[in-house]
Amino acid sequence: MPSTYAPFSRKGAFITELLIIVGLALVPLFVTFPYRVNIFLSWEGAYRISQGQLPYKDFGLPLGYGFWLMPALFFKLFGAQLISLVKAQVFMNILAGLSFRSILKSLNVKPAIRVLSVLLFVLSYSFFNFWPWYNQTVIVYELVGLAFLFRFLTGPAGKVRYVFLFLSAAFTFLSFFTKQDGGGLALLLSLALLGYHALEGKRWLDVPVFLAFYGLVAAAVIVPLLPYGFGYWFNHGQAPHNSRLSLYDILSEVMGASQWIKFYFVMVVICLIPAFRNWKAFWKKREAMLFTLLTLGILVEAAIFQVTSYTPPDNNIFFHAFAFAFIASRLQDQLELKIERWPSFGLAAALVLLWWSGSFWKYLDRIVARVVPHEQVIAGKGNVAVADSSNYAIYNPQVSKTGENVVSRNNFMLNTDTTDVPVEKWIFSDLWAFHKIYMPPSTVEGMKRLMAMPVVKEKKGTLKLLNMTELTPLAQAMPYKLETGSDYPLWYHLGVGMFNKQLEMFSNKVKNHYFDVVLYEYAPGNNNFFPFALRYELQQHYRKVDEFLAPRRPTNAIIEVFVAE
């Protein structure tokens, strides 16, 4: 029998990594989901492309269409359901994990450290990313590009390795064609790594060859789109677009927050102190230098990306696993830690799981809450005098079994939002496109009333409907005619997904009663998430016949149904 103190074998490491990457990625396939805020955008783009529409020709968007390629493919494979987006993200999470593992393997990170780093990568970045979003997809394509780049940089010599360089350039462009900021940073990081490669090995042609591959792929994708207003839409930072690249905002965020990024930077510098003593010798150590440049580059990218892509607020946490892998590798070498032995590895894995327990605690919490004693309270009873008896439960929401008022970390601030619908009260819709997705009852009932409207039943596929809401899967459920054109935006956030030119177009169509039905989502707390000016025009020229809650939490937006007079 093998000793329990035997080193972590390469085969064992590979199997463990595969189980972690694939096993945790598959979890979303076995659960149901509440409707995800902003997922309407992922569905709409994937649906249009899966229906044969060409971006920029049939609809405009201020990004590249790289993000929608995988969801569109999964729509073709599994149908245009919201749950198909989850299946697409499962594949993307597996791709991200395998790419991260490949990068570490190319850098000869020891198996035990590599397994721990893969576990950390999955827990800290991909496990809770159930839904596809371009701010995550841009990083996934970057990781694939970096994986191929490191195969080129550290693999055996020969002309065949230039296939890896081409693939690296292709995926790095795809990253840029998913989102300009993350993709641009991915290109700069790749060039930095290639720059060191060229300087250290005097391989001067590799950088221009990479740029030539990148330009070739870019030209093949972009040139066919030029006749369709591509320069207007894909024009980040220039009118009518607003640039998010602000030096002040970056400095403010880094100096005022970014605790983890700064901590890792300090730790990287500390780990490099021995190398500073003989910098010329360290420069010659290719793997060590490439690992250092990669780690520092990822930290810089994360610092910028958190400002340019600020929603959701955890877009940039891909850096944790890279920093951990570098720091752990340096410390293991310098302190001669025997972490590859099973007892040490088991302890290290337990500590990583404890560190990122938040990723899986919400699933365990339901079980622990039944086992571990905790304070039991009763809602809406007590003896505290209130000014408004109609809001009695709001002012005195929880009491103990003895009747005393309870003030704890769970209720010391009172929620006075009387419109909120807790997720546990959300229900499923019978519509196929919304399979396994639950929403507020008001939303589900509102969709039923919409589907039953006489004008919807009579016109069916010829119905002219403007859907300025988060319920874009209604295009499959009703269905209605999808408007197309090089000036037609994919989504309607004024100043982000559309501009004044498009607002004027829609306003004129509303004034001329072009649409049979208009669905407008009124979200007063969001800055023109759907243009407020168009709601005013609808109130002047259309008749509102219904309203219901939008599928978001908190339920601070309503969907209004307008019909032509």
DRENKOLSE-170276 format. One record per residue (C-alpha): residue in three letters; x, y, z. Coordinates in steps of 0.2 Angstrom, whole numbers, plus 2048, in hexadecimal, padded with zeros to 3 digits. Layout:
<nodes>
ALAXYZ;...
</nodes>
This chain:
<nodes>
MET800800800;PRO8068127FC;SER80C81C80B;THR800829811;TYR810834810;ALA8138317FE;PRO8158407F3;PHE8068477E9;SER80883E7D9;ARG8058477C8;LYS7F883B7C3;GLY7EF83D7D4;ALA7F18507D2;PHE7E984F7C1;ILE7DA8457C6;THR7D78507D5;GLU7D88607CB;LEU7CC8587BE;LEU7C08537CC;ILE7C08657D4;ILE7BE86E7C3;VAL7B18637BB;GLY7A885E7CB;LEU7A586F7D2;ALA7A18767C1;LEU7938697BF;VAL78A86E7CF;PRO77E87B7C7;LEU77786E7BC;PHE76E8667CB;VAL7668767D2;THR7598837CE;PHE75C8967CD;PRO7538A67D1;TYR7528B27C2;ARG7638BA7C1;VAL7658CD7C0;ASN76B8D27AF;ILE76B8C17A7;PHE75F8C779B;LEU76D8CE791;SER7768BD790;TRP7668B578A;GLU7628C277D;GLY7738C2774;ALA7748AF774;TYR7638AD76D;ARG7658BA75F;ILE7768B275A;SER76E8A075B;GLN7608A6750;GLY76D8AB743;GLN76E8BD746;LEU77F8C6743;PRO7858D2750;TYR7878E474A;LYS77D8E073B;ASP76D8DB744;PHE7708E3755;GLY77D8EE75C;LEU7878EC76C;PRO7968F6774;LEU7A08E6777;GLY7A68D876C;TYR79B8C976A;GLY7A78BC771;PHE79D8BB781;TRP78E8B4778;LEU7968A776D;MET79589977B;PRO78489D781;ALA77E89D76F;LEU78688C76C;PHE77D88577B;PHE76C88D775;LYS76F883765;LEU77387376F;PHE76687477D;GLY759881778;ALA75789477C;GLN75389178E;LEU75B89B79C;ILE76188B7A4;SER76B889794;LEU776898799;VAL77A88E7A9;LYS78088079F;ALA78B88B795;GLN7928927A4;VAL7968807AB;PHE7A187E79B;MET7A988F79D;ASN7AE88B7AF;ILE7B587A7AA;LEU7BF88379D;ALA7C58907A9;GLY7CB8837B6;LEU7D48797A9;SER7DD8887A2;PHE7E288E7B3;ARG7E987D7B6;SER7F287C7A6;ILE7FB88D7AA;LEU8018867BA;LYS8078767B2;SER8118807A5;LEU8198897B3;ASN81E8787BC;VAL81487D7CB;LYS81686E7D7;PRO8068627D7;ALA8018657E9;ILE8018787E7;ARG7F98777D6;VAL7EA86D7DD;LEU7E88797EB;SER7E98877DF;VAL7DC87F7D4;LEU7D187C7E3;LEU7D288F7E7;PHE7CF8947D6;VAL7BF88B7D5;LEU7B98907E6;SER7BE8A27E4;TYR7B98A67D2;SER7AF8997C8;PHE7A588F7D4;PHE79889C7D8;ASN7988A37C6;PHE7888997C0;TRP7838A57B3;PRO78D8AC7A4;TRP7928BE7A5;TYR79E8C7799;ASN7A98CE7A8;GLN7AD8BB7AC;THR7AD8B479A;VAL7BB8C1795;ILE7C68BA7A3;VAL7C28A879E;TYR7C88AB78C;GLU7D78B4793;LEU7DC8A579D;VAL7DA89A78E;GLY7E58A6784;LEU7F28A6792;ALA7F2893793;PHE7F6891781;LEU80389F783;PHE80C896791;ARG80C886786;PHE815890779;LEU821898786;THR826889790;GLY82387B784;PRO82F872778;ALA83787C76A;GLY831879758;LYS82588174C;VAL816878752;ARG817882762;TYR811891757;VAL800889756;PHE7FF88D769;LEU80489F766;PHE7F78A0759;LEU7EA899765;SER7F08A5772;ALA7EE8B4767;ALA7DC8AE761;PHE7D68AC773;THR7DE8BC779;PHE7D58C576B;LEU7C58BB76F;SER7C78C2781;PHE7C88D477A;PHE7B98D176F;THR7B08CC77E;LYS7B48DB788;GLN7C08E9784;ASP7C78EC795;GLY7CB8DB79B;GLY7D08D5789;GLY7DC8E4788;LEU7E48E0798;ALA7E68CE793;LEU7EF8D4783;LEU7FB8DF78D;LEU7FE8D0799;SER8028C578B;LEU80E8D1783;ALA8178D4793;LEU81A8C1795;LEU81F8C0782;GLY82A8CF785;TYR8348C6793;HIS8358B7788;ALA83C8C177A;LEU8498CA784;GLU84F8BC78E;GLY8508AF780;LYS8538BC772;ARG8448B6768;TRP8408C6761;LEU8348C0754;ASP8278B8760;VAL81F8C8765;PRO81C8CE754;VAL8168BD74F;PHE8098BD75D;LEU8038CE758;ALA8028C9746;PHE7F78BA74C;TYR7ED8C5756;GLY7EA8D2748;LEU7E68C473C;VAL7D88BD747;ALA7D28CF74B;ALA7D18D3739;ALA7C88C3734;VAL7BA8C7741;ILE7B98DA740;VAL7BB8DE72E;PRO7AA8D5729;LEU7A18E0736;LEU7A88F1730;PRO7998F4724;TYR78C8F2733;GLY79190173E;PHE79F8F7748;GLY7A990774B;TYR79A90F753;TRP79690175F;PHE7A78FA763;ASN7AE90B768;HIS7B290A77A;GLY7B791B782;GLN7B3926774;ALA7A392F770;PRO79592A772;HIS79D91D77E;ASN7A492278F;SER7B591C795;ARG7B69137A5;LEU7C99147A5;SER7CC9217B3;LEU7DD9227BB;TYR7D692B7CA;ASP7C991D7CC;ILE7D69107CB;LEU7E19187D8;SER7D391C7E3;GLU7CD9097E3;VAL7DF9027E5;MET7E490E7F3;GLY7D390F7FC;ALA7CE8FC7FA;SER7D58ED7F1;GLN7DC8E5801;TRP7DF8D47F9;ILE7E88DB7EA;LYS7F48E57F5;PHE7F68D7801;TYR7FB8CB7F3;PHE8078D87EB;VAL8108DA7FC;MET8118C77FE;VAL8188C57EC;VAL8258D27F0;ILE82A8CA800;CYS82B8B97F7;LEU8378C17EA;ILE8438C87F7;PRO84F8BA7F5;ALA84F8BC7E2;PHE8538CF7E3;ARG8648CA7EA;ASN8698C27DA;TRP85D8CA7CD;LYS8678C57BE;ALA8678B37C2;PHE8548B47C6;TRP8518BC7B5;LYS8588AD7AC;LYS84C8A17B5;ARG83E8A17A8;GLU8318987B2;ALA8338A37C1;MET8348B37B8;LEU8248AE7AD;PHE81B8AA7BD;THR8208BA7C5;LEU81A8C47B6;LEU80A8BB7B5;THR8068BD7C7;LEU80A8D07C8;GLY8018D27B7;ILE7F18CA7BE;LEU7F18D57CD;VAL7F38E47C3;GLU7E58DE7B7;ALA7DA8DB7C6;ALA7DD8EC7CD;ILE7D88F57BD;PHE7CA8E97B8;GLN7C08EC7C8;VAL7BE8FE7C3;THR7BB8FC7B1;SER7AF8ED7B3;TYR7A78F27C4;THR7988E77C4;PRO7968DB7CC;PRO7A38E07D9;ASP7AC8CF7D9;ASN7B18CF7C6;ASN7C38CF7CA;ILE7C68C17D6;PHE7CF8B67CA;PHE7DF8BD7D2;HIS7DE8B37E2;ALA7E38A27DB;PHE7F28A97D1;ALA7F98B27E0;PHE7F68A37EB;ALA7FF8987DF;PHE80E8A37DD;ILE8108A77F0;ALA80D8957F5;SER81A88F7E8;ARG82789C7EE;LEU824898800;GLN8258857FD;ASP8368877F4;GLN83D893801;LEU83788B811;GLU83887980A;LEU82687580F;LYS82186380C;ILE80F867807;GLU80E85A7FA;ARG80D84C807;TRP7FB84780C;PRO7F984E81D;SER80085F819;PHE7F685F809;GLY7E685B812;LEU7E986881F;ALA7ED875811;ALA7DD870807;ALA7D3872817;LEU7D988381A;VAL7D5888808;LEU7C488280A;LEU7C288B81A;TRP7C989B812;TRP7BC89A804;SER7AE89280E;GLY7A28A0808;SER7A18987F7;PHE7998897FD;TRP79288E80E;LYS781894807;TYR77E881803;LEU78487B814;ASP77B88881D;ARG76A88081A;ILE770870823;VAL77A879831;ALA76B884835;ARG761874839;VAL76F86D844;VAL77787B84D;PRO76D88485A;HIS769896856;GLU75D8A485C;GLN74B8A0857;VAL7408AF855;ILE72E8B3851;ALA72A8C0844;GLY71E8CF847;LYS7198CD859;GLY71E8D7869;ASN71A8E5875;VAL7238F386D;ALA71990386A;VAL719909858;ALA714919850;ASP70B910841;SER702900846;SER7008FC833;ASN7128F9833;TYR7138F0843;ALA71D8E183C;ILE72A8ED835;TYR72D8F6845;ASN72E8E7850;PRO7328D8844;GLN7398CB850;VAL7378C6862;SER73D8B786C;LYS7338A9872;THR7318B2883;GLY7298C1879;GLU7388CD87B;ASN73E8D786D;VAL74D8D0864;VAL75B8DB85D;SER7698D1855;ARG7758D2846;ASN7678CB83B;ASN75A8D983F;PHE7638E8847;MET75E8F1837;LEU74C8F1832;ASN7478ED820;THR7398F981B;ASP7378F4809;THR7258EE808;THR7278E97F6;ASP7358DC7F8;VAL7318CA7F4;PRO73D8BE7FD;VAL7448B17F1;GLU73C8A37FA;LYS72C8A97F4;TRP7308A97E2;ILE72889C7D6;PHE72B8947C6;SER7248987B5;ASP71C88C7A9;LEU72589479B;TRP732889793;ALA73F896791;PHE73E8997A4;HIS7408877A9;LYS7488847BA;ILE7488977BD;TYR73D89E7CB;MET7378B07CC;PRO72C8BB7D6;PRO7198B67D5;SER7158C77CE;THR7218C47C0;VAL71A8B37BB;GLU7088B97BC;GLY70C8C87B2;MET7148BE7A4;LYS7048B37A4;ARG6F98C27A2;LEU7058C8794;MET7048B878B;ALA6F18B878C;MET6EF8CA784;PRO6E48CA775;VAL6F18D376A;VAL6FF8C776F;LYS6F48B876A;GLU6EE8BF75A;LYS6FF8C5753;LYS70A8B875A;GLY71A8B7750;THR7168C8747;LEU7148D1757;LYS71E8E1758;LEU7248E276A;LEU7318EC772;ASN7388E3781;MET7418EF78C;THR7418E379B;GLU74C8D57A3;LEU73F8C879C;THR7488C678B;PRO7448B378A;LEU7328B9786;ALA7388BA774;GLN7388A7774;ALA7298A577F;MET71D8B0776;PRO7258B2769;TYR7268C3761;LYS7308CB753;LEU7428CF757;GLU7468E0751;THR7578E0747;GLY7628ED740;SER7748F4741;ASP76D90274C;TYR7638F7757;PRO76B8F4769;LEU76C8E4771;TRP7678EB782;TYR7608FC787;HIS76B903795;LEU76D91578F;GLY77F91A78E;VAL78590878F;GLY77C8FD783;MET77390B779;PHE77591D777;ASN76B92D772;LYS76A928760;GLN761918764;LEU756921771;GLU75092D764;MET74C91E758;PHE742915765;SER73992676A;ASN734929758;LYS72D917757;VAL723919767;LYS71C92A761;ASN717921750;HIS70F912759;TYR71B906751;PHE71A8F975E;ASP70A8EF763;VAL7108EC774;VAL71E8F477F;LEU7258EC78E;TYR72F8F9799;GLU7388F57A9;TYR7389047B4;ALA7479037C0;PRO7489147C8;GLY7579107D2;ASN76290C7C3;ASN76991A7B8;ASN75F9187A8;PHE7619057A8;PHE75290779C;PRO751918796;PHE7459237A1;ALA74292F792;LEU73A921788;ARG72E91D797;TYR72892F796;GLU72492D783;LEU71B91D787;GLN710925793;GLN70C932786;HIS708927777;TYR70491677E;ARG6F890F78B;LYS6FE90579A;VAL6F48F679D;ASP6FD8EC7AA;GLU70C8EC7B5;PHE7158DF7C0;LEU7268DC7C9;ALA7368DA7C0;PRO7408CA7C4;ARG74D8D27CE;ARG7528D37E1;PRO74E8DE7E9;THR73E8E07E0;ASN7418F37DC;ALA73B8F37CA;ILE72B8F07C1;ILE7278EB7AF;GLU7198F67A7;VAL70F8EF798;PHE70A8FC78B;VAL6FF8FA77C;ALA6FD90676D;GLU6EE91176F;
</nodes>
